[in-house]
Amino acid sequence: MLLRYRPGMTYGDHLDDPIMGTDGVMYRSDVAVTVFLDAPEEYDGGELAAVAWVQSPVRDAARRELLYGLNAAREKLLHDAPEAEASLNLIRMWSDI
């Protein structure tokens, strides 16, 4: 997830609920996503456009961070050497689906 600080925007110190949901449908809030509808050069702070929480198929945060770094390295390898074969099968091993 990529979040850029916007001048005037602050949430203060807080912790999102780790488990969310209603009516018996519960999910882990592993990743928070914030969407701003204004272009970065036009945004001065103000109203929040949209927020969502997503449950990752990979439960463990340290494993998700590792997967992110490995995927970044894989993307660079494929960019620098498109003929290279680069597979990332840890997602299959670690997914809770």
Summary of the structure (lengths in Angstrom):
residues: 97
radius of gyration: 17.4
end to end distance: 21.2
largest distance: 49.7
contacts: 170
relative contact order: 0.16
helix: 29%
strand: 21%
